Amino acid sequence: GNDSRTALAVAKAESGLRCSARNENTNGTADHSIFQINDVHKKRGNLDDCEENIKIAYKIFKEQGGFQAWVAYSKGRYLAFM
């Protein structure tokens, strides 16, 4: 549905759909893989594994009731990929 379409657009905006994407943050943490999931979630699994990264992103989406956790969503950058 619409959430799937939005998720794809968020992933494109966050990482260009690159499983190997990694961003070092100024606070010493890093964002990993396709959904650029932050180190604070590393207890959930292997953030660098593309398939696992997607599954973890879905869990975060469900827990938080949407895509607000992703900067590409909150800043509207995902809209370019809709």
NUDRENSE-206667 format. One record per atom (N, C-alpha, C, O): x negated, y, z; residue number from 1. Coordinates in Angstrom, 3 decimals, always signed. Each point is the difference from the previous one (the first is absolute). Layout:
residues N
SITE        x        y        z   k
SITE        X        Y        Z NUM
...
This chain:
residues 82
SITE        x        y        z   k
SITE   -0.805   -1.182   +0.000   1
SITE   +0.805   +1.182   +0.000   1
SITE   -0.862   +1.265   +0.000   1
SITE   -1.159   -0.025   -0.413   1
SITE   +1.728   +1.099   +0.869   2
SITE   -0.712   +1.276   +0.043   2
SITE   -1.228   -0.045   +0.897   2
SITE   -1.008   +0.641   -0.297   2
SITE   +1.084   -1.395   +1.395   3
SITE   -1.162   -0.102   +0.891   3
SITE   -1.183   -0.656   -0.700   3
SITE   -1.145   +0.396   +0.219   3
SITE   +1.406   -1.386   -1.053   4
SITE   -1.081   -0.667   -0.747   4
SITE   -0.651   +0.971   -0.972   4
SITE   -1.224   +0.049   -0.121   4
SITE   +2.044   +0.710   -0.559   5
SITE   -0.506   +0.995   -0.946   5
SITE   -0.830   +1.065   +0.723   5
SITE   -1.063   +0.401   -0.474   5
SITE   +1.558   +0.042   +1.613   6
SITE   -0.723   +0.992   +0.795   6
SITE   -1.305   -0.582   +0.532   6
SITE   -1.027   +0.678   -0.005   6
SITE   +1.060   -1.925   +0.463   7
SITE   -1.209   -0.654   +0.512   7
SITE   -1.076   -0.069   -1.076   7
SITE   -1.170   +0.263   +0.279   7
SITE   +1.548   -0.611   -1.497   8
SITE   -0.951   -0.060   -1.099   8
SITE   -0.593   +1.388   -0.274   8
SITE   -1.203   +0.133   -0.223   8
SITE   +2.043   +0.883   +0.242   9
SITE   -0.474   +1.369   -0.223   9
SITE   -0.932   +0.458   +1.118   9
SITE   -0.988   +0.687   -0.260   9
SITE   +1.293   -1.061   +1.497  10
SITE   -0.870   +0.348   +1.137  10
SITE   -1.359   -0.680   -0.159  10
SITE   -1.040   +0.631   +0.190  10
SITE   +1.052   -1.917   -0.539  11
SITE   -1.261   -0.729   -0.183  11
SITE   -0.834   +0.600   -1.134  11
SITE   -1.221   +0.111   +0.111  11
SITE   +1.881   +0.269   -1.189  12
SITE   -0.720   +0.637   -1.108  12
SITE   -0.631   +1.312   +0.448  12
SITE   -1.145   +0.293   -0.346  12
SITE   +1.884   +0.491   +1.109  13
SITE   -0.512   +1.281   +0.476  13
SITE   -1.100   -0.178   +1.042  13
SITE   -0.954   +0.778   +0.025  13
SITE   +1.071   -1.778   +0.825  14
SITE   -0.979   -0.228   +1.068  14
SITE   -1.320   -0.557   -0.523  14
SITE   -1.070   +0.454   +0.407  14
SITE   +1.138   -1.443   -1.312  15
SITE   -1.219   -0.729   -0.374  15
SITE   -0.195   -0.192   -1.498  15
SITE   -1.009   -0.563   -0.426  15
SITE   +1.962   +1.023   -0.376  16
SITE   -0.059   -0.315   -1.423  16
SITE   +0.165   -1.490   -0.242  16
SITE   -0.446   -0.527   -1.019  16
SITE   +1.090   -0.149   +1.964  17
SITE   +0.219   -1.458   -0.018  17
SITE   -1.312   -0.784   +0.040  17
SITE   -0.068   -1.123   -0.499  17
SITE   -0.957   +1.704   +1.082  18
SITE   -1.295   -0.678   +0.103  18
SITE   -0.102   -0.708   +1.347  18
SITE   +0.046   +0.635   +1.054  18
SITE   -0.182   -1.933   -1.102  19
SITE   -0.140   -0.782   +1.236  19
SITE   -1.280   +0.349   +0.739  19
SITE   -0.066   -0.135   +1.222  19
SITE   -0.945   +0.578   -1.942  20
SITE   -1.296   +0.312   +0.618  20
SITE   -0.081   +1.440   +0.509  20
SITE   -1.050   +0.416   +0.490  20
SITE   +2.125   +0.344   -0.595  21
SITE   -0.026   +1.405   +0.435  21
SITE   -0.276   +0.087   +1.497  21
SITE   +0.533   -0.772   +0.797  21
SITE   -1.376   +1.728   -0.440  22
SITE   -0.325   +0.233   +1.413  22
SITE   -0.286   +1.480   +0.165  22
SITE   -0.723   +0.594   -0.800  22
SITE   +1.286   -0.005   +1.833  23
SITE   -0.198   +1.415   +0.276  23
SITE   -0.490   +0.166   +1.429  23
SITE   +0.653   -0.445   +0.943  23
SITE   -1.786   +1.078   -0.789  24
SITE   -0.536   +0.289   +1.334  24
SITE   +0.603   +1.319   +0.481  24
SITE   -0.085   +1.012   -0.695  24
SITE   +0.684   -1.022   +1.861  25
SITE   +0.637   +1.187   +0.566  25
SITE   -0.964   +0.767   +0.895  25
SITE   -0.984   -0.558   +0.488  25
SITE   +1.266   +1.818   -0.279  26
SITE   -0.874   +0.845   +0.820  26
SITE   +0.000   -0.422   +1.470  26
SITE   -0.912   +0.366   +0.742  26
SITE   +1.914   -1.124   -0.311  27
SITE   +0.059   -0.443   +1.398  27
SITE   -0.730   -1.322   +0.241  27
SITE   +0.064   -0.564   +1.092  27
SITE   -0.764   +0.071   -2.132  28
SITE   -0.772   -1.227   +0.145  28
SITE   +0.733   -1.267   -0.377  28
SITE   -0.600   -1.075   -0.016  28
SITE   +1.882   +1.171   -0.288  29
SITE   +0.750   -1.173   -0.446  29
SITE   -0.051   -0.077   -1.519  29
SITE   -0.472   +0.920   -0.667  29
SITE   +0.965   -2.036   +0.133  30
SITE   +0.060   -0.170   -1.448  30
SITE   +1.388   -0.485   -0.388  30
SITE   +0.690   -0.650   +0.785  30
SITE   -0.295   +0.979   -2.007  31
SITE   +1.248   -0.484   -0.583  31
SITE   -0.364   -1.033   -1.058  31
SITE   -0.961   +0.183   -0.747  31
SITE   +1.726   -1.267   +0.685  32
SITE   -0.383   -1.167   -0.786  32
SITE   +1.008   -0.392   -1.066  32
SITE   +1.210   +0.060   +0.215  32
SITE   -1.722   -0.456   -1.356  33
SITE   +0.679   -0.717   -1.069  33
SITE   +1.181   +0.755   -0.597  33
SITE   +0.078   +1.226   +0.068  33
SITE   +0.815   -1.972   -0.639  34
SITE   +1.048   +0.542   -0.860  34
SITE   +0.906   +1.016   +0.696  34
SITE   +0.380   +1.001   -0.608  34
SITE   -0.030   -1.242   +1.864  35
SITE   +0.850   +0.938   +0.735  35
SITE   -0.780   +0.891   +0.954  35
SITE   +0.597   +0.739   +0.783  35
SITE   -1.922   -0.799   -0.836  36
SITE   -0.852   +0.865   +0.823  36
SITE   +0.421   -0.041   +1.471  36
SITE   +0.270   +1.031   +0.615  36
SITE   -0.223   -2.235   -0.075  37
SITE   +0.397   -0.201   +1.389  37
SITE   -1.196   +0.256   +0.908  37
SITE   -1.097   -0.508   -0.232  37
SITE   +1.329   +1.297   +1.258  38
SITE   -1.056   +0.442   +0.903  38
SITE   -0.481   -1.118   +0.924  38
SITE   +0.728   -0.944   +0.307  38
SITE   -1.982   +1.086   +0.124  39
SITE   -0.645   -0.935   +0.931  39
SITE   +0.831   -0.290   +1.249  39
SITE   -0.113   -1.085   +0.570  39
SITE   +0.930   +2.019   -0.140  40
SITE   +0.780   -0.230   +1.223  40
SITE   +0.906   -1.220   -0.131  40
SITE   +0.501   -0.511   +1.002  40
SITE   -0.291   +0.043   -2.224  41
SITE   +0.852   -1.166   -0.242  41
SITE   -0.798   -1.279   -0.251  41
SITE   +0.582   -1.010   -0.396  41
SITE   -1.901   +1.028   +0.616  42
SITE   -0.811   -1.173   -0.355  42
SITE   +0.355   -1.246   +0.810  42
SITE   -0.293   -1.113   -0.438  42
SITE   +0.906   +1.270   +1.590  43
SITE   +0.427   -1.177   +0.773  43
SITE   +1.104   -0.775   -0.714  43
SITE   +0.264   -1.154   +0.337  43
SITE   +0.375   +1.773   -1.311  44
SITE   +1.084   -0.638   -0.747  44
SITE   -0.509   -0.985   -1.047  44
SITE   +0.742   -0.874   -0.449  44
SITE   -2.020   +1.019   +0.058  45
SITE   -0.545   -0.902   -1.012  45
SITE   -1.105   +0.657   -0.798  45
SITE   -0.500   +1.064   +0.364  45
SITE   +0.127   -1.708   -1.453  46
SITE   -1.089   +0.470   -0.855  46
SITE   +0.512   +1.121   -0.904  46
SITE   +0.649   -0.262   -1.013  46
SITE   -0.935   +1.486   +1.375  47
SITE   +0.493   +1.154   -0.739  47
SITE   -0.598   +0.103   -1.396  47
SITE   +0.567   +0.657   -0.873  47
SITE   -1.717   -1.308   +0.657  48
SITE   -0.667   +0.059   -1.299  48
SITE   +0.513   -1.040   -0.994  48
SITE   -0.305   +0.079   -1.190  48
SITE   +1.071   -1.042   +1.663  49
SITE   +0.607   -0.998   -0.882  49
SITE   +1.264   +0.614   -0.589  49
SITE   +0.910   +0.389   +0.731  49
SITE   -0.862   -0.308   -2.032  50
SITE   +1.081   +0.716   -0.682  50
SITE   +1.388   -0.542   +0.365  50
SITE   +0.898   +0.773   +0.336  50
SITE   -0.725   -2.067   -0.401  51
SITE   +1.304   -0.583   +0.303  51
SITE   +0.392   +0.235   +1.457  51
SITE   +1.147   +0.330   +0.299  51
SITE   -2.102   -0.501   +0.592  52
SITE   +0.273   +0.213   +1.421  52
SITE   +0.279   +1.477   +0.277  52
SITE   +0.840   +0.323   +0.840  52
SITE   -1.532   +0.568   -1.532  53
SITE   +0.201   +1.431   +0.146  53
SITE   +1.446   +0.365   -0.348  53
SITE   +0.620   +0.811   +0.687  53
SITE   -0.096   -1.401   -1.737  54
SITE   +1.386   +0.256   -0.412  54
SITE   +0.977   -0.509   +1.060  54
SITE   +0.980   +0.673   +0.318  54
SITE   -1.245   -1.846   +0.221  55
SITE   +0.873   -0.565   +1.035  55
SITE   -0.015   +0.870   +1.258  55
SITE   +1.041   +0.226   +0.616  55
SITE   -2.218   +0.257   -0.242  56
SITE   -0.122   +0.866   +1.171  56
SITE   +0.719   +1.324   -0.253  56
SITE   +0.670   +0.526   +0.888  56
SITE   -0.811   +0.009   -2.097  57
SITE   +0.694   +1.238   -0.363  57
SITE   +1.508   -0.173   +0.146  57
SITE   +0.690   +0.896   +0.486  57
SITE   -0.187   -2.045   -0.905  58
SITE   +1.440   -0.260   +0.116  58
SITE   +0.431   -0.022   +1.471  58
SITE   +1.055   +0.528   +0.350  58
SITE   -1.875   -1.140   +0.504  59
SITE   +0.309   -0.031   +1.437  59
SITE   +0.034   +1.416   +0.573  59
SITE   +0.898   +0.340   +0.771  59
SITE   -1.868   +0.474   -1.145  60
SITE   -0.044   +1.389   +0.469  60
SITE   +1.236   +0.750   -0.499  60
SITE   +0.631   +0.736   +0.758  60
SITE   -0.291   -0.924   -2.021  61
SITE   +1.187   +0.616   -0.587  61
SITE   +1.254   -0.369   +0.807  61
SITE   +0.802   +0.869   +0.342  61
SITE   -0.645   -2.147   -0.047  62
SITE   +1.180   -0.465   +0.746  62
SITE   +0.019   +0.569   +1.424  62
SITE   +1.040   +0.451   +0.480  62
SITE   -2.196   -0.475   +0.188  63
SITE   -0.084   +0.491   +1.383  63
SITE   +0.297   +1.494   +0.095  63
SITE   +0.646   +0.454   +0.945  63
SITE   -1.118   +0.297   -1.922  64
SITE   +0.141   +1.451   +0.063  64
SITE   +1.214   +0.514   -0.766  64
SITE   +0.270   +1.201   -0.011  64
SITE   +0.451   -2.104   -0.621  65
SITE   +1.221   +0.381   -0.686  65
SITE   -0.215   +0.844   -1.246  65
SITE   +0.825   +0.848   -0.339  65
SITE   -1.942   -1.088   -0.340  66
SITE   -0.251   +0.738   -1.232  66
SITE   -1.478   +0.168   -0.286  66
SITE   -0.848   -0.682   +0.575  66
SITE   +0.562   +1.601   -1.474  67
SITE   -1.356   +0.191   -0.512  67
SITE   -0.759   +1.153   +0.658  67
SITE   -1.065   +0.382   -0.485  67
SITE   +1.582   +0.175   +1.567  68
SITE   -0.607   +1.170   +0.616  68
SITE   -1.452   -0.189   +0.429  68
SITE   -0.730   +0.980   +0.143  68
SITE   +0.303   -2.217   +0.061  69
SITE   -1.375   -0.269   +0.434  69
SITE   -1.023   +0.307   -1.092  69
SITE   -1.188   +0.132   +0.291  69
SITE   +1.633   -0.017   -1.539  70
SITE   -0.909   +0.220   -1.116  70
SITE   -0.027   +1.472   -0.406  70
SITE   +1.039   +0.602   -0.272  70
SITE   -2.226   -0.043   +0.237  71
SITE   -0.189   +1.402   -0.364  71
SITE   +0.524   +0.268   -1.408  71
SITE   +0.587   +1.052   -0.254  71
SITE   -0.796   -1.994   -0.657  72
SITE   +0.483   +0.177   -1.371  72
SITE   +1.517   +0.178   -0.032  72
SITE   +0.529   +0.677   -0.881  72
SITE   +0.158   -1.275   +1.826  73
SITE   +1.449   +0.164   +0.084  73
SITE   +0.354   +1.322   +0.669  73
SITE   +0.781   +0.786   -0.537  73
SITE   -1.361   -0.545   +1.712  74
SITE   +0.371   +1.201   +0.756  74
SITE   -0.364   +1.291   -0.726  74
SITE   +0.652   +1.024   +0.200  74
SITE   -1.677   -1.061   -1.031  75
SITE   -0.394   +1.189   -0.769  75
SITE   +0.607   +0.021   -1.403  75
SITE   -0.231   +0.934   -0.768  75
SITE   +1.014   -1.979   +0.436  76
SITE   +0.688   -0.049   -1.273  76
SITE   -0.859   -0.399   -1.196  76
SITE   +0.445   +0.099   -1.143  76
SITE   -1.673   -0.551   +1.398  77
SITE   -0.888   -0.379   -1.115  77
SITE   +0.512   -1.214   -0.767  77
SITE   -0.305   -0.164   -1.181  77
SITE   +1.070   -0.676   +1.841  78
SITE   +0.531   -1.208   -0.643  78
SITE   +0.969   +0.333   -1.134  78
SITE   +0.184   -0.804   -0.913  78
SITE   +0.424   +1.969   +0.965  79
SITE   +1.014   +0.375   -0.992  79
SITE   -0.546   +0.015   -1.425  79
SITE   +0.749   -0.222   -0.952  79
SITE   -2.041   +0.481   +0.798  80
SITE   -0.620   +0.002   -1.326  80
SITE   +0.006   -1.390   -0.622  80
SITE   -0.215   -0.135   -1.205  80
SITE   +0.457   -0.903   +2.007  81
SITE   -0.045   -1.388   -0.476  81
SITE   +1.376   -0.655   -0.058  81
SITE   +0.109   -1.205   -0.229  81
SITE   +0.927   +1.989   +0.435  82
SITE   +1.375   -0.534   -0.017  82
SITE   +0.518   -0.096   -1.424  82
SITE   +1.134   -0.425   -0.217  82
